Amino acid sequence: MQITDLLNEFYLASKISVFTYDINGKLISSFKHPLIPDFPNNLLAKIDFQIQAGKVNLFNTNQNECFSTLYLPQKQHHLIILWCSTQTIDSLGNFRDNFPSVSLERLTHYTKLLYFIFFKKLPDINAPKLINDKNLTNNNKGKLNDIISEKKYHNNYQKEKLMLQSLSEGNLPAFQFWLTSFIKSGSFGQMALGNKLRNGKNLLIAATTVFTRAAIRGGMHPEAAFVLSDKCIQRIEKLGKIDNILELIQEIGELFVKRVRMAQNFSNSTIIFLIQDYIFKHLNETLRLENIADSLSYSKQYLCRVFKQDTGETIIYYANEQKIREVCNQLIFSNNNVTEIATKLGFCDQSYLTKLFVKHTSMTPIAFRKKYHM
């Protein structure tokens, strides 16, 4: 198993963001929620890249963040960083763990576990190094948490529909993609003026409600969906603090997506997820089945067969369908011309995009823009 595959599995199990850097401090790979920012440069500047392989360090900051560093002999994957903060650690039930001391403890145990995987022994870990600097505020995190207040208009309804459609289909990569796009499209608005906690709870409850309805449309038994909704809302009401409402919305939504997949009984759910995940991560590139097969270490024929078997669509048709959805958004919400959109999304030329667009929408891109452009 390659290092990147192992670290991806580690992230999926621990929900701790993982970053690898080469010996020169260049980012090689990252494994994290789509809404989580990259590891901040101001913290990266505090790390010594010249430490020998096998060394482990723990760091704690005055911003209630903690991270660990693990050095490997490889030049490419020289440094592994495990980062947990109020944004990166979730507790049981997919809800936030608000206690930094607990997060640090869990981080220590996970660091030891990962170290043992690489070196077949447990590391010696000294007390965490405190980074006590008021200037270390994570600007990326601030931008993420300020999305709600910065946007002037309410979130886009078209993107909300695509997000909920993805949930109904049990399509986790598509849900993550359209949720991120939906969040960036505007503001959730204010439901409870003067009470930030109550407003946050109301938004989470509203999101849970629409997720519940979408899950039922996707085949989840209504009673099971309502029971899950009740449990989510009960946990929401118990929250005494909401660190990151955006990530909580994502976690609740993903919980419903996974239940829909169980209800739909996908026989090859892991492989389907990996294919869909690849497509959304490379949506702006020309799709080649050979590249997907090489990336996932399966034969092209096998991937095509199981995808068709479980979804009823070919991989190419599905990928083009997602591209056309993004073309629609570009036509509605941007001023880019069709040629620019074609280039941005990896189409070979404008004429091919137009042909594909007509096939999926029964309209030309120009006619679509004239009808819907905002």
Residue pairs with C-beta under 8 A, 6 or more apart in sequence:
3 20
3 72
3 74
3 77
4 20
4 29
4 77
6 117
7 18
7 20
7 29
7 31
7 80
8 31
10 16
10 18
10 31
10 110
10 114
10 117
11 17
11 18
11 31
11 32
12 31
14 110
15 88
15 89
15 90
16 82
16 83
16 84
16 88
16 89
16 106
16 107
16 110
17 30
17 31
17 32
17 33
17 36
17 39
17 82
17 83
17 84
17 88
18 30
18 31
18 32
18 80
18 81
18 82
18 83
19 27
19 29
19 30
19 31
19 32
19 38
19 39
19 80
19 81
19 83
20 27
20 28
20 29
20 30
20 77
20 78
20 79
20 80
20 81
21 27
21 28
21 44
21 49
21 78
21 79
21 81
22 28
22 75
22 76
22 77
22 78
22 79
23 49
23 75
23 78
23 79
24 49
25 44
25 49
25 79
27 38
27 39
28 76
28 77
29 77
30 38
30 39
32 88
33 88
33 176
33 247
33 250
34 176
34 177
34 179
34 180
34 250
35 144
35 179
35 180
35 183
35 246
35 247
35 250
36 87
36 88
36 144
36 247
37 87
37 138
37 140
37 141
37 143
37 144
38 140
39 67
39 81
39 83
40 136
40 138
40 139
40 140
40 141
42 135
42 136
42 138
43 59
43 61
43 65
43 67
43 131
43 136
43 138
46 59
46 131
47 69
47 79
47 81
49 78
49 79
51 57
51 69
51 71
52 71
53 71
53 72
53 73
54 71
54 119
54 123
55 69
55 70
55 71
56 68
56 69
56 70
56 71
56 111
56 115
56 123
56 124
56 125
57 68
57 69
57 125
57 126
57 129
58 66
58 67
58 68
58 104
58 107
58 108
58 111
58 125
58 126
58 127
58 128
58 129
59 66
59 67
59 68
59 69
59 128
59 129
59 130
59 131
60 66
60 100
60 104
60 128
60 129
60 130
60 131
61 130
61 131
61 132
61 133
61 136
62 130
62 131
62 132
62 133
62 134
62 136
63 85
63 136
63 137
63 138
64 85
64 86
64 100
65 83
65 84
65 85
65 86
65 138
66 84
66 85
66 100
66 103
66 104
66 107
66 128
67 81
67 82
67 83
67 84
67 85
67 107
68 81
68 82
68 107
68 108
68 111
69 79
69 80
69 81
70 79
70 80
70 81
70 82
70 111
70 114
70 115
70 118
70 123
71 78
71 79
71 80
72 78
72 79
72 80
72 118
80 114
82 107
82 110
82 111
82 114
84 103
84 106
84 107
85 103
85 138
85 141
86 96
86 98
86 100
86 243
86 244
87 141
87 144
87 243
87 244
87 247
89 96
89 97
89 103
89 106
89 107
90 96
90 97
90 247
90 251
91 97
93 231
93 235
94 251
94 252
94 254
94 255
95 235
95 239
95 248
95 251
96 239
96 242
96 243
96 244
96 247
96 248
97 103
97 106
98 240
98 241
98 243
104 128
108 125
111 123
111 125
112 122
112 123
112 125
115 121
115 122
115 123
116 122
144 244
144 246
145 244
145 246
147 183
147 184
147 187
147 246
148 187
148 188
148 245
148 246
149 187
150 187
151 185
151 186
151 187
152 186
152 187
153 186
153 187
154 186
154 187
154 188
154 189
155 182
155 183
155 185
155 186
155 187
155 188
156 182
156 185
156 186
156 333
158 328
158 329
158 332
159 178
159 181
159 182
159 185
159 329
160 182
162 174
162 178
162 181
162 182
162 325
163 175
163 178
163 179
163 181
163 182
163 253
164 210
164 211
164 214
165 214
166 174
166 175
166 177
166 178
166 257
167 175
167 211
167 214
167 215
167 218
167 253
167 256
167 257
167 260
168 214
168 215
168 217
168 218
168 260
169 218
169 260
170 218
170 257
170 258
170 260
170 261
170 263
170 264
170 266
171 257
171 276
172 254
172 257
172 258
172 261
172 273
172 276
172 277
173 273
173 276
173 277
173 279
173 280
173 281
174 276
174 280
174 322
175 253
175 254
175 257
176 250
176 254
176 280
177 280
177 283
179 249
179 250
179 253
181 329
183 246
183 249
185 333
188 203
190 199
191 198
191 199
191 202
191 203
191 206
192 198
192 199
192 202
193 199
197 239
197 240
197 241
197 242
200 242
200 245
201 236
201 237
201 239
201 242
203 245
203 249
204 232
204 236
204 242
204 245
204 248
204 249
204 252
205 233
205 236
207 249
207 252
207 253
208 229
208 232
208 233
208 236
208 252
209 229
211 229
211 252
211 253
211 256
212 225
212 226
212 228
212 229
212 256
214 256
215 225
215 228
215 256
215 257
215 259
215 260
216 222
216 225
218 260
218 263
218 264
219 260
219 263
219 264
220 256
220 259
220 260
220 263
221 263
224 259
224 263
225 256
225 259
228 255
228 256
228 259
232 252
232 255
242 248
261 269
266 272
266 310
267 309
267 310
268 306
268 309
268 310
269 310
271 296
271 298
271 303
271 306
271 307
272 306
272 307
272 310
272 311
274 296
275 292
275 296
275 303
275 307
275 315
276 318
278 292
278 295
278 296
279 287
279 292
279 315
279 318
279 319
279 322
280 322
282 291
283 322
283 323
283 326
283 345
283 346
284 344
284 345
284 346
285 346
286 346
286 347
286 348
287 315
287 316
287 319
287 346
289 300
289 303
289 304
289 315
289 316
290 300
292 300
292 303
292 315
293 299
293 300
293 303
296 303
303 315
304 314
304 315
307 313
307 314
307 315
307 318
308 314
308 315
311 318
313 321
320 356
320 360
321 360
323 345
323 346
323 347
323 356
324 356
324 357
324 360
324 361
326 345
327 341
327 345
327 353
327 357
327 365
328 361
328 368
328 372
330 336
330 341
330 344
330 345
331 338
331 341
331 365
331 368
331 369
331 372
331 373
332 369
332 372
332 373
332 374
333 374
334 341
336 344
338 350
338 353
338 354
338 365
338 366
339 350
341 353
341 365
342 349
342 350
342 352
342 353
345 353
347 353
347 356
353 365
354 364
354 365
357 363
357 364
357 365
357 368
358 364
361 368
363 371
